[in-house]
Amino acid sequence: MTWLLGLSLPGSVALLGLSGPAHAQDQGGVTVLNKIEVDAESDEILVQDGYVAKKDRIGTKTDTPMVKIPQAVSVVTQKQIEDQKPRTLNESLGYVASANPNSFGFDTRYDAFFLRGFQAFYNGMFRDGLRQYNGPSAWFKTEPYGIEGVTILKGPASSLYGISGPGGIVNLVTKRPKEEQFREIEMLLGEHNRFQAALDAPAR
């Protein structure tokens, strides 16, 4: 059985042929083809196993395991964020190769970091695959507790999202509802009068 797809172009006609087996059923003189299902991608956003990321469909735009992606990609998983307890996004990038989040010291106002020596806080910040536009005095501030992972695409791989910094981009993955019932309350105390409260519960 052969399917033909016709596309009308100015002054010409283009045909695309796709051959493959199909089973038809004759119902009262009307031929009915069986349903064909095509899955282009899975529903998995960021697949993690402890400190190791298996797949990240938003950060890499592919449904391919991380070990098979030829670009330089680093992932800060939710497990690492939970164990590290970073106060800022900069602190969560502290163990990422080629990332320098300490150029300006600790700053409670902004997230400012460098990737491979280039500034990445103006045009290299993304959330769930969408660019976060920063200005000269209006940078974004990310709460690490509200994300379940950070994907860092380094070097030319950053062109995957269009015009961005030559050093790379940082894509934040927002927390999503879990399949199982989940509720969490967290209280943190630290030096220099640090105190923090956090609540994570699904909306009903």
Disulfide bonds with the S-S distance in Angstrom:
none
